[in-house]
Amino acid sequence: MKVNCPTCEKSVTYSTDNPYRPFCSERCKLIDLGEWASEGYKVPVEPTLDDYSSGMDPNEFEHTPTRH
Ligand SMILES: [Zn+2]
C-alpha cells in the first residue's frame, strides 16, 4: 500500500517495515508533529514553583522518611 507522506508528499510504502508511517522519514514525522503542536492545541502549562510551594507536594511527601 502506498501513501503520500503528509509532510513532503513523497510516495511511501505504508507497512510495518516503516516505523515512521505514514511519513517517509523520522524528519518528516517530527516536522508534522511540530506543526500539529503549534496549530492552536493548548499544551497544559507546567506548574510554577509557586504552585508547588502553596500546597503539599505528593512526591516530596512520599519520599520523606517517617522518623518519629
Ligand atoms: Zn516526507
N, CA, C, O and the ligand as a Tripos MOL2 file, in Angstrom:
@<TRIPOS>MOLECULE
protein
  273   271    69     0     0
PROTEIN
NO_CHARGES

@<TRIPOS>ATOM
      1 N           0.8500   -1.1980    0.0000 N.3       1 MET1
      2 CA          0.0000    0.0000    0.0000 C.3       1 MET1
      3 C           0.8810    1.2420    0.0000 C.2       1 MET1
      4 O           1.8130    1.3630    0.7950 O.2       1 MET1
      5 N           0.5700    2.1500   -0.8990 N.am      2 LYS2
      6 CA          1.3550    3.3720   -0.9940 C.3       2 LYS2
      7 C           0.5350    4.5560   -0.4810 C.2       2 LYS2
      8 O          -0.6530    4.6810   -0.7780 O.2       2 LYS2
      9 N           1.1770    5.4020    0.2750 N.am      3 VAL3
     10 CA          0.5330    6.6380    0.7140 C.3       3 VAL3
     11 C           1.5000    7.7790    0.4540 C.2       3 VAL3
     12 O           2.6890    7.5660    0.2170 O.2       3 VAL3
     13 N           0.9730    8.9840    0.5020 N.am      4 ASN4
     14 CA          1.8520   10.1320    0.3590 C.3       4 ASN4
     15 C           2.2200   10.6550    1.7320 C.2       4 ASN4
     16 O           1.3630   10.8180    2.6000 O.2       4 ASN4
     17 N           3.5000   10.9160    1.9180 N.am      5 CYS5
     18 CA          3.9540   11.4920    3.1750 C.3       5 CYS5
     19 C           3.2170   12.8010    3.4260 C.2       5 CYS5
     20 O           3.2360   13.6900    2.5740 O.2       5 CYS5
     21 N           2.5650   12.9370    4.5870 N.am      6 PRO6
     22 CA          1.8030   14.1660    4.8760 C.3       6 PRO6
     23 C           2.6620   15.4210    4.8690 C.2       6 PRO6
     24 O           2.1570   16.5240    4.6610 O.2       6 PRO6
     25 N           3.9490   15.2560    5.0950 N.am      7 THR7
     26 CA          4.8220   16.4230    5.1780 C.3       7 THR7
     27 C           5.3740   16.8200    3.8150 C.2       7 THR7
     28 O           5.2260   17.9690    3.3990 O.2       7 THR7
     29 N           6.0080   15.8830    3.1170 N.am      8 CYS8
     30 CA          6.6490   16.2360    1.8540 C.3       8 CYS8
     31 C           5.9240   15.6420    0.6540 C.2       8 CYS8
     32 O           6.2970   15.9060   -0.4880 O.2       8 CYS8
     33 N           4.8760   14.8310    0.9070 N.am      9 GLU9
     34 CA          4.0340   14.2610   -0.1370 C.3       9 GLU9
     35 C           4.7860   13.3010   -1.0500 C.2       9 GLU9
     36 O           4.3570   13.0200   -2.1700 O.2       9 GLU9
     37 N           5.8900   12.8150   -0.5620 N.am     10 LYS10
     38 CA          6.5910   11.7760   -1.2960 C.3      10 LYS10
     39 C           5.8390   10.4710   -1.1150 C.2      10 LYS10
     40 O           5.2430   10.2310   -0.0650 O.2      10 LYS10
     41 N           5.8670    9.6340   -2.1280 N.am     11 SER11
     42 CA          5.1890    8.3480   -2.0420 C.3      11 SER11
     43 C           5.9620    7.4170   -1.1120 C.2      11 SER11
     44 O           7.1570    7.1870   -1.3030 O.2      11 SER11
     45 N           5.2690    6.8820   -0.1040 N.am     12 VAL12
     46 CA          5.9280    5.9780    0.8310 C.3      12 VAL12
     47 C           5.1110    4.7050    0.9550 C.2      12 VAL12
     48 O           3.8960    4.7040    0.7540 O.2      12 VAL12
     49 N           5.7890    3.6360    1.2850 N.am     13 THR13
     50 CA          5.1090    2.3620    1.4960 C.3      13 THR13
     51 C           4.5760    2.3110    2.9190 C.2      13 THR13
     52 O           5.3230    2.4490    3.8870 O.2      13 THR13
     53 N           3.2690    2.1110    3.0240 N.am     14 TYR14
     54 CA          2.6570    2.0300    4.3460 C.3      14 TYR14
     55 C           2.7040    0.5820    4.8100 C.2      14 TYR14
     56 O           1.8450   -0.2280    4.4610 O.2      14 TYR14
     57 N           3.7120    0.2790    5.5940 N.am     15 SER15
     58 CA          3.8280   -1.0820    6.1070 C.3      15 SER15
     59 C           4.5280   -1.0370    7.4530 C.2      15 SER15
     60 O           5.0740   -0.0100    7.8560 O.2      15 SER15
     61 N           4.5010   -2.1550    8.1280 N.am     16 THR16
     62 CA          5.1420   -2.2110    9.4390 C.3      16 THR16
     63 C           6.6530   -2.1070    9.3170 C.2      16 THR16
     64 O           7.3500   -1.9080   10.3120 O.2      16 THR16
     65 N           7.1600   -2.2420    8.0910 N.am     17 ASP17
     66 CA          8.5960   -2.0580    7.8860 C.3      17 ASP17
     67 C           8.9980   -0.6050    8.0330 C.2      17 ASP17
     68 O          10.1680   -0.2850    8.2450 O.2      17 ASP17
     69 N           8.0170    0.2640    7.9180 N.am     18 ASN18
     70 CA          8.3130    1.6910    8.0140 C.3      18 ASN18
     71 C           7.8280    2.2260    9.3570 C.2      18 ASN18
     72 O           6.6370    2.4840    9.5280 O.2      18 ASN18
     73 N           8.7370    2.3920   10.3020 N.am     19 PRO19
     74 CA          8.3360    2.8270   11.6490 C.3      19 PRO19
     75 C           7.7790    4.2490   11.6570 C.2      19 PRO19
     76 O           7.1580    4.6670   12.6340 O.2      19 PRO19
     77 N           7.9970    4.9840   10.5820 N.am     20 TYR20
     78 CA          7.5600    6.3830   10.5510 C.3      20 TYR20
     79 C           6.2830    6.5650    9.7450 C.2      20 TYR20
     80 O           5.8550    7.6940    9.5070 O.2      20 TYR20
     81 N           5.6710    5.4600    9.3240 N.am     21 ARG21
     82 CA          4.4560    5.5740    8.5220 C.3      21 ARG21
     83 C           3.4290    6.4370    9.2200 C.2      21 ARG21
     84 O           3.3850    6.3750   10.4490 O.2      21 ARG21
     85 N           2.6250    7.2090    8.5910 N.am     22 PRO22
     86 CA          2.5980    7.3370    7.1250 C.3      22 PRO22
     87 C           3.6460    8.3150    6.5890 C.2      22 PRO22
     88 O           3.5380    8.7730    5.4510 O.2      22 PRO22
     89 N           4.6330    8.6290    7.3810 N.am     23 PHE23
     90 CA          5.6560    9.5630    6.9160 C.3      23 PHE23
     91 C           6.7710    8.7900    6.2350 C.2      23 PHE23
     92 O           6.8940    7.5770    6.4040 O.2      23 PHE23
     93 N           7.5860    9.5070    5.4590 N.am     24 CYS24
     94 CA          8.6580    8.8430    4.7340 C.3      24 CYS24
     95 C           9.8880    8.7140    5.6120 C.2      24 CYS24
     96 O          10.7490    7.8730    5.3540 O.2      24 CYS24
     97 N           9.9790    9.5310    6.6380 N.am     25 SER25
     98 CA         11.1870    9.5280    7.4570 C.3      25 SER25
     99 C          10.8760   10.1000    8.8260 C.2      25 SER25
    100 O           9.8220   10.6950    9.0480 O.2      25 SER25
    101 N          11.8140    9.9080    9.7360 N.am     26 GLU26
    102 CA         11.6410   10.4670   11.0770 C.3      26 GLU26
    103 C          11.5590   11.9840   11.0100 C.2      26 GLU26
    104 O          10.8110   12.6190   11.7540 O.2      26 GLU26
    105 N          12.3470   12.5510   10.0980 N.am     27 ARG27
    106 CA         12.3760   14.0050    9.9790 C.3      27 ARG27
    107 C          10.9850   14.5410    9.6530 C.2      27 ARG27
    108 O          10.5140   15.4930   10.2740 O.2      27 ARG27
    109 N          10.3320   13.9130    8.6670 N.am     28 CYS28
    110 CA          9.0080   14.3790    8.2760 C.3      28 CYS28
    111 C           8.0010   14.1720    9.4020 C.2      28 CYS28
    112 O           7.0970   14.9860    9.5920 O.2      28 CYS28
    113 N           8.1570   13.1000   10.1340 N.am     29 LYS29
    114 CA          7.2580   12.8500   11.2500 C.3      29 LYS29
    115 C           7.3930   13.9500   12.3000 C.2      29 LYS29
    116 O           6.4020   14.4770   12.8060 O.2      29 LYS29
    117 N           8.6370   14.2780   12.6110 N.am     30 LEU30
    118 CA          8.8680   15.3020   13.6340 C.3      30 LEU30
    119 C           8.3680   16.6590   13.1660 C.2      30 LEU30
    120 O           7.8160   17.4340   13.9480 O.2      30 LEU30
    121 N           8.5660   16.9390   11.8800 N.am     31 ILE31
    122 CA          8.0870   18.2160   11.3490 C.3      31 ILE31
    123 C           6.5790   18.3000   11.4910 C.2      31 ILE31
    124 O           6.0410   19.3290   11.8980 O.2      31 ILE31
    125 N           5.8920   17.1980   11.1500 N.am     32 ASP32
    126 CA          4.4410   17.2090   11.2220 C.3      32 ASP32
    127 C           3.9630   17.3490   12.6560 C.2      32 ASP32
    128 O           3.0180   18.0870   12.9320 O.2      32 ASP32
    129 N           4.6090   16.6470   13.5600 N.am     33 LEU33
    130 CA          4.2250   16.7540   14.9690 C.3      33 LEU33
    131 C           4.4430   18.1670   15.4760 C.2      33 LEU33
    132 O           3.6540   18.6860   16.2660 O.2      33 LEU33
    133 N           5.5310   18.7890   15.0100 N.am     34 GLY34
    134 CA          5.8040   20.1590   15.4210 C.3      34 GLY34
    135 C           4.7290   21.1100   14.9550 C.2      34 GLY34
    136 O           4.3230   22.0130   15.6870 O.2      34 GLY34
    137 N           4.2620   20.9040   13.7170 N.am     35 GLU35
    138 CA          3.2080   21.7780   13.2140 C.3      35 GLU35
    139 C           1.9070   21.5330   13.9460 C.2      35 GLU35
    140 O           1.1460   22.4590   14.2260 O.2      35 GLU35
    141 N           1.6650   20.2730   14.2490 N.am     36 TRP36
    142 CA          0.4540   19.9300   14.9810 C.3      36 TRP36
    143 C           0.4470   20.6540   16.3250 C.2      36 TRP36
    144 O          -0.5770   21.1810   16.7580 O.2      36 TRP36
    145 N           1.6090   20.6690   16.9760 N.am     37 ALA37
    146 CA          1.7040   21.2720   18.3000 C.3      37 ALA37
    147 C           1.5230   22.7820   18.2380 C.2      37 ALA37
    148 O           1.0760   23.4010   19.2030 O.2      37 ALA37
    149 N           1.8730   23.3740   17.0950 N.am     38 SER38
    150 CA          1.8210   24.8220   17.0190 C.3      38 SER38
    151 C           0.5210   25.3180   16.4060 C.2      38 SER38
    152 O           0.3240   26.5230   16.2450 O.2      38 SER38
    153 N          -0.3660   24.3900   16.0650 N.am     39 GLU39
    154 CA         -1.5950   24.8010   15.3890 C.3      39 GLU39
    155 C          -2.7570   25.0080   16.3520 C.2      39 GLU39
    156 O          -3.8860   24.6070   16.0670 O.2      39 GLU39
    157 N          -2.4860   25.6180   17.4650 N.am     40 GLY40
    158 CA         -3.5750   26.0380   18.3310 C.3      40 GLY40
    159 C          -3.9540   25.0510   19.4060 C.2      40 GLY40
    160 O          -4.8410   25.3230   20.2150 O.2      40 GLY40
    161 N          -3.2940   23.9070   19.4260 N.am     41 TYR41
    162 CA         -3.5830   22.9870   20.5190 C.3      41 TYR41
    163 C          -2.9330   23.5210   21.7860 C.2      41 TYR41
    164 O          -1.7480   23.8550   21.8080 O.2      41 TYR41
    165 N          -3.7230   23.5900   22.8200 N.am     42 LYS42
    166 CA         -3.2050   24.1340   24.0650 C.3      42 LYS42
    167 C          -2.4380   23.0660   24.8270 C.2      42 LYS42
    168 O          -2.9620   22.0010   25.1540 O.2      42 LYS42
    169 N          -1.1940   23.3840   25.0960 N.am     43 VAL43
    170 CA         -0.3930   22.4830   25.9140 C.3      43 VAL43
    171 C          -0.5660   22.9080   27.3630 C.2      43 VAL43
    172 O          -0.4410   24.0900   27.6820 O.2      43 VAL43
    173 N          -0.8540   21.9520   28.2440 N.am     44 PRO44
    174 CA         -1.0250   22.3280   29.6560 C.3      44 PRO44
    175 C           0.2010   23.0730   30.1740 C.2      44 PRO44
    176 O           1.3410   22.6700   29.9400 O.2      44 PRO44
    177 N          -0.0570   24.1380   30.8620 N.am     45 VAL45
    178 CA          1.0400   24.9190   31.4010 C.3      45 VAL45
    179 C           1.6240   24.2060   32.6060 C.2      45 VAL45
    180 O           0.9080   23.7630   33.5040 O.2      45 VAL45
    181 N           2.9390   24.1100   32.6010 N.am     46 GLU46
    182 CA          3.5620   23.4480   33.7340 C.3      46 GLU46
    183 C           3.3930   24.2760   34.9980 C.2      46 GLU46
    184 O           3.4610   25.5050   34.9610 O.2      46 GLU46
    185 N           3.1730   23.5990   36.1080 N.am     47 PRO47
    186 CA          3.0170   24.3370   37.3630 C.3      47 PRO47
    187 C           4.2880   25.1080   37.6910 C.2      47 PRO47
    188 O           5.4020   24.6380   37.4610 O.2      47 PRO47
    189 N           4.0960   26.2600   38.2150 N.am     48 THR48
    190 CA          5.2610   27.0470   38.6000 C.3      48 THR48
    191 C           5.6980   26.6460   40.0000 C.2      48 THR48
    192 O           5.0060   25.8990   40.6930 O.2      48 THR48
    193 N           6.8390   27.1450   40.3970 N.am     49 LEU49
    194 CA          7.3260   26.8340   41.7340 C.3      49 LEU49
    195 C           6.3560   27.3400   42.7890 C.2      49 LEU49
    196 O           6.2210   26.7480   43.8590 O.2      49 LEU49
    197 N           5.6850   28.4400   42.4770 N.am     50 ASP50
    198 CA          4.7310   28.9900   43.4290 C.3      50 ASP50
    199 C           3.6060   27.9980   43.7040 C.2      50 ASP50
    200 O           3.1470   27.8600   44.8380 O.2      50 ASP50
    201 N           3.1570   27.2950   42.6270 N.am     51 ASP51
    202 CA          2.0880   26.3340   42.8030 C.3      51 ASP51
    203 C           2.5150   25.1990   43.7280 C.2      51 ASP51
    204 O           1.7220   24.7110   44.5330 O.2      51 ASP51
    205 N           3.7720   24.7840   43.6050 N.am     52 TYR52
    206 CA          4.2440   23.6920   44.4380 C.3      52 TYR52
    207 C           4.3330   24.1110   45.8980 C.2      52 TYR52
    208 O           3.9420   23.3640   46.7950 O.2      52 TYR52
    209 N           4.8520   25.3110   46.1240 N.am     53 SER53
    210 CA          5.0860   25.7200   47.4950 C.3      53 SER53
    211 C           3.7910   26.0570   48.2160 C.2      53 SER53
    212 O           3.7520   26.0960   49.4460 O.2      53 SER53
    213 N           2.7140   26.3050   47.4420 N.am     54 SER54
    214 CA          1.4660   26.6930   48.0900 C.3      54 SER54
    215 C           0.6810   25.4810   48.5740 C.2      54 SER54
    216 O          -0.2850   25.6280   49.3230 O.2      54 SER54
    217 N           1.0900   24.2760   48.1520 N.am     55 GLY55
    218 CA          0.3770   23.0840   48.5960 C.3      55 GLY55
    219 C           1.3470   21.9750   48.9030 C.2      55 GLY55
    220 O           2.5590   22.1390   48.7580 O.2      55 GLY55
    221 N           0.8160   20.8430   49.3280 N.am     56 MET56
    222 CA          1.6860   19.7230   49.6400 C.3      56 MET56
    223 C           2.1040   19.0500   48.3480 C.2      56 MET56
    224 O           1.2610   18.7610   47.4980 O.2      56 MET56
    225 N           3.3870   18.7990   48.1900 N.am     57 ASP57
    226 CA          3.8900   18.0820   47.0290 C.3      57 ASP57
    227 C           3.8700   16.5970   47.3380 C.2      57 ASP57
    228 O           4.6300   16.1330   48.1880 O.2      57 ASP57
    229 N           3.0080   15.8410   46.6570 N.am     58 PRO58
    230 CA          2.8550   14.4170   46.9880 C.3      58 PRO58
    231 C           4.1520   13.6430   46.8510 C.2      58 PRO58
    232 O           4.4030   12.7320   47.6400 O.2      58 PRO58
    233 N           4.9810   13.9780   45.8760 N.am     59 ASN59
    234 CA          6.2480   13.2730   45.7040 C.3      59 ASN59
    235 C           7.1590   13.5230   46.8910 C.2      59 ASN59
    236 O           7.7780   12.6020   47.4240 O.2      59 ASN59
    237 N           7.2320   14.7610   47.2870 N.am     60 GLU60
    238 CA          8.0610   15.1230   48.4240 C.3      60 GLU60
    239 C           7.5880   14.3880   49.6780 C.2      60 GLU60
    240 O           8.3900   13.9200   50.4860 O.2      60 GLU60
    241 N           6.2920   14.3010   49.8130 N.am     61 PHE61
    242 CA          5.7090   13.6570   50.9740 C.3      61 PHE61
    243 C           6.0770   12.1770   51.0300 C.2      61 PHE61
    244 O           6.4530   11.6590   52.0820 O.2      61 PHE61
    245 N           5.9650   11.5000   49.8810 N.am     62 GLU62
    246 CA          6.2410   10.0660   49.8600 C.3      62 GLU62
    247 C           7.6970    9.7540   50.1560 C.2      62 GLU62
    248 O           8.0140    8.7420   50.7810 O.2      62 GLU62
    249 N           8.5760   10.6350   49.7000 N.am     63 HIS63
    250 CA          9.9940   10.3420   49.8470 C.3      63 HIS63
    251 C          10.5390   10.7410   51.2110 C.2      63 HIS63
    252 O          11.6870   10.4420   51.5400 O.2      63 HIS63
    253 N           9.7360   11.3950   51.9780 N.am     64 THR64
    254 CA         10.2120   11.8050   53.2950 C.3      64 THR64
    255 C          10.1230   10.6290   54.2720 C.2      64 THR64
    256 O           9.0420   10.0940   54.5190 O.2      64 THR64
    257 N          11.2540   10.2420   54.8110 N.am     65 PRO65
    258 CA         11.2140    9.1200   55.7870 C.3      65 PRO65
    259 C          10.3970    9.5070   57.0140 C.2      65 PRO65
    260 O          10.4590   10.6390   57.4950 O.2      65 PRO65
    261 N           9.6520    8.5650   57.4920 N.am     66 THR66
    262 CA          8.8480    8.8480   58.6680 C.3      66 THR66
    263 C           9.6000    8.4090   59.9060 C.2      66 THR66
    264 O           9.5350    7.2560   60.3310 O.2      66 THR66
    265 N          10.3130    9.3630   60.4660 N.am     67 ARG67
    266 CA         11.0440    9.0700   61.7040 C.3      67 ARG67
    267 C          10.4360    9.8770   62.8220 C.2      67 ARG67
    268 O          10.4330   11.1070   62.7690 O.2      67 ARG67
    269 N           9.9320    9.2240   63.8120 N.am     68 HIS68
    270 CA          9.3260    9.9380   64.9090 C.3      68 HIS68
    271 C          10.1240    9.6920   66.1770 C.2      68 HIS68
    272 O           9.7750   10.2130   67.2370 O.2      68 HIS68
    273 ZN          8.3210   13.0600    3.8910 Zn       69 ZN69
@<TRIPOS>BOND
     1     1     2 1
     2     2     3 1
     3     3     4 2
     4     3     5 am
     5     5     6 1
     6     6     7 1
     7     7     8 2
     8     7     9 am
     9     9    10 1
    10    10    11 1
    11    11    12 2
    12    11    13 am
    13    13    14 1
    14    14    15 1
    15    15    16 2
    16    15    17 am
    17    17    18 1
    18    18    19 1
    19    19    20 2
    20    19    21 am
    21    21    22 1
    22    22    23 1
    23    23    24 2
    24    23    25 am
    25    25    26 1
    26    26    27 1
    27    27    28 2
    28    27    29 am
    29    29    30 1
    30    30    31 1
    31    31    32 2
    32    31    33 am
    33    33    34 1
    34    34    35 1
    35    35    36 2
    36    35    37 am
    37    37    38 1
    38    38    39 1
    39    39    40 2
    40    39    41 am
    41    41    42 1
    42    42    43 1
    43    43    44 2
    44    43    45 am
    45    45    46 1
    46    46    47 1
    47    47    48 2
    48    47    49 am
    49    49    50 1
    50    50    51 1
    51    51    52 2
    52    51    53 am
    53    53    54 1
    54    54    55 1
    55    55    56 2
    56    55    57 am
    57    57    58 1
    58    58    59 1
    59    59    60 2
    60    59    61 am
    61    61    62 1
    62    62    63 1
    63    63    64 2
    64    63    65 am
    65    65    66 1
    66    66    67 1
    67    67    68 2
    68    67    69 am
    69    69    70 1
    70    70    71 1
    71    71    72 2
    72    71    73 am
    73    73    74 1
    74    74    75 1
    75    75    76 2
    76    75    77 am
    77    77    78 1
    78    78    79 1
    79    79    80 2
    80    79    81 am
    81    81    82 1
    82    82    83 1
    83    83    84 2
    84    83    85 am
    85    85    86 1
    86    86    87 1
    87    87    88 2
    88    87    89 am
    89    89    90 1
    90    90    91 1
    91    91    92 2
    92    91    93 am
    93    93    94 1
    94    94    95 1
    95    95    96 2
    96    95    97 am
    97    97    98 1
    98    98    99 1
    99    99   100 2
   100    99   101 am
   101   101   102 1
   102   102   103 1
   103   103   104 2
   104   103   105 am
   105   105   106 1
   106   106   107 1
   107   107   108 2
   108   107   109 am
   109   109   110 1
   110   110   111 1
   111   111   112 2
   112   111   113 am
   113   113   114 1
   114   114   115 1
   115   115   116 2
   116   115   117 am
   117   117   118 1
   118   118   119 1
   119   119   120 2
   120   119   121 am
   121   121   122 1
   122   122   123 1
   123   123   124 2
   124   123   125 am
   125   125   126 1
   126   126   127 1
   127   127   128 2
   128   127   129 am
   129   129   130 1
   130   130   131 1
   131   131   132 2
   132   131   133 am
   133   133   134 1
   134   134   135 1
   135   135   136 2
   136   135   137 am
   137   137   138 1
   138   138   139 1
   139   139   140 2
   140   139   141 am
   141   141   142 1
   142   142   143 1
   143   143   144 2
   144   143   145 am
   145   145   146 1
   146   146   147 1
   147   147   148 2
   148   147   149 am
   149   149   150 1
   150   150   151 1
   151   151   152 2
   152   151   153 am
   153   153   154 1
   154   154   155 1
   155   155   156 2
   156   155   157 am
   157   157   158 1
   158   158   159 1
   159   159   160 2
   160   159   161 am
   161   161   162 1
   162   162   163 1
   163   163   164 2
   164   163   165 am
   165   165   166 1
   166   166   167 1
   167   167   168 2
   168   167   169 am
   169   169   170 1
   170   170   171 1
   171   171   172 2
   172   171   173 am
   173   173   174 1
   174   174   175 1
   175   175   176 2
   176   175   177 am
   177   177   178 1
   178   178   179 1
   179   179   180 2
   180   179   181 am
   181   181   182 1
   182   182   183 1
   183   183   184 2
   184   183   185 am
   185   185   186 1
   186   186   187 1
   187   187   188 2
   188   187   189 am
   189   189   190 1
   190   190   191 1
   191   191   192 2
   192   191   193 am
   193   193   194 1
   194   194   195 1
   195   195   196 2
   196   195   197 am
   197   197   198 1
   198   198   199 1
   199   199   200 2
   200   199   201 am
   201   201   202 1
   202   202   203 1
   203   203   204 2
   204   203   205 am
   205   205   206 1
   206   206   207 1
   207   207   208 2
   208   207   209 am
   209   209   210 1
   210   210   211 1
   211   211   212 2
   212   211   213 am
   213   213   214 1
   214   214   215 1
   215   215   216 2
   216   215   217 am
   217   217   218 1
   218   218   219 1
   219   219   220 2
   220   219   221 am
   221   221   222 1
   222   222   223 1
   223   223   224 2
   224   223   225 am
   225   225   226 1
   226   226   227 1
   227   227   228 2
   228   227   229 am
   229   229   230 1
   230   230   231 1
   231   231   232 2
   232   231   233 am
   233   233   234 1
   234   234   235 1
   235   235   236 2
   236   235   237 am
   237   237   238 1
   238   238   239 1
   239   239   240 2
   240   239   241 am
   241   241   242 1
   242   242   243 1
   243   243   244 2
   244   243   245 am
   245   245   246 1
   246   246   247 1
   247   247   248 2
   248   247   249 am
   249   249   250 1
   250   250   251 1
   251   251   252 2
   252   251   253 am
   253   253   254 1
   254   254   255 1
   255   255   256 2
   256   255   257 am
   257   257   258 1
   258   258   259 1
   259   259   260 2
   260   259   261 am
   261   261   262 1
   262   262   263 1
   263   263   264 2
   264   263   265 am
   265   265   266 1
   266   266   267 1
   267   267   268 2
   268   267   269 am
   269   269   270 1
   270   270   271 1
   271   271   272 2
@<TRIPOS>SUBSTRUCTURE
     1 MET1         2 RESIDUE 1 A MET
     2 LYS2         6 RESIDUE 1 A LYS
     3 VAL3        10 RESIDUE 1 A VAL
     4 ASN4        14 RESIDUE 1 A ASN
     5 CYS5        18 RESIDUE 1 A CYS
     6 PRO6        22 RESIDUE 1 A PRO
     7 THR7        26 RESIDUE 1 A THR
     8 CYS8        30 RESIDUE 1 A CYS
     9 GLU9        34 RESIDUE 1 A GLU
    10 LYS10       38 RESIDUE 1 A LYS
    11 SER11       42 RESIDUE 1 A SER
    12 VAL12       46 RESIDUE 1 A VAL
    13 THR13       50 RESIDUE 1 A THR
    14 TYR14       54 RESIDUE 1 A TYR
    15 SER15       58 RESIDUE 1 A SER
    16 THR16       62 RESIDUE 1 A THR
    17 ASP17       66 RESIDUE 1 A ASP
    18 ASN18       70 RESIDUE 1 A ASN
    19 PRO19       74 RESIDUE 1 A PRO
    20 TYR20       78 RESIDUE 1 A TYR
    21 ARG21       82 RESIDUE 1 A ARG
    22 PRO22       86 RESIDUE 1 A PRO
    23 PHE23       90 RESIDUE 1 A PHE
    24 CYS24       94 RESIDUE 1 A CYS
    25 SER25       98 RESIDUE 1 A SER
    26 GLU26      102 RESIDUE 1 A GLU
    27 ARG27      106 RESIDUE 1 A ARG
    28 CYS28      110 RESIDUE 1 A CYS
    29 LYS29      114 RESIDUE 1 A LYS
    30 LEU30      118 RESIDUE 1 A LEU
    31 ILE31      122 RESIDUE 1 A ILE
    32 ASP32      126 RESIDUE 1 A ASP
    33 LEU33      130 RESIDUE 1 A LEU
    34 GLY34      134 RESIDUE 1 A GLY
    35 GLU35      138 RESIDUE 1 A GLU
    36 TRP36      142 RESIDUE 1 A TRP
    37 ALA37      146 RESIDUE 1 A ALA
    38 SER38      150 RESIDUE 1 A SER
    39 GLU39      154 RESIDUE 1 A GLU
    40 GLY40      158 RESIDUE 1 A GLY
    41 TYR41      162 RESIDUE 1 A TYR
    42 LYS42      166 RESIDUE 1 A LYS
    43 VAL43      170 RESIDUE 1 A VAL
    44 PRO44      174 RESIDUE 1 A PRO
    45 VAL45      178 RESIDUE 1 A VAL
    46 GLU46      182 RESIDUE 1 A GLU
    47 PRO47      186 RESIDUE 1 A PRO
    48 THR48      190 RESIDUE 1 A THR
    49 LEU49      194 RESIDUE 1 A LEU
    50 ASP50      198 RESIDUE 1 A ASP
    51 ASP51      202 RESIDUE 1 A ASP
    52 TYR52      206 RESIDUE 1 A TYR
    53 SER53      210 RESIDUE 1 A SER
    54 SER54      214 RESIDUE 1 A SER
    55 GLY55      218 RESIDUE 1 A GLY
    56 MET56      222 RESIDUE 1 A MET
    57 ASP57      226 RESIDUE 1 A ASP
    58 PRO58      230 RESIDUE 1 A PRO
    59 ASN59      234 RESIDUE 1 A ASN
    60 GLU60      238 RESIDUE 1 A GLU
    61 PHE61      242 RESIDUE 1 A PHE
    62 GLU62      246 RESIDUE 1 A GLU
    63 HIS63      250 RESIDUE 1 A HIS
    64 THR64      254 RESIDUE 1 A THR
    65 PRO65      258 RESIDUE 1 A PRO
    66 THR66      262 RESIDUE 1 A THR
    67 ARG67      266 RESIDUE 1 A ARG
    68 HIS68      270 RESIDUE 1 A HIS
    69 ZN69       273 GROUP 0 **** ****
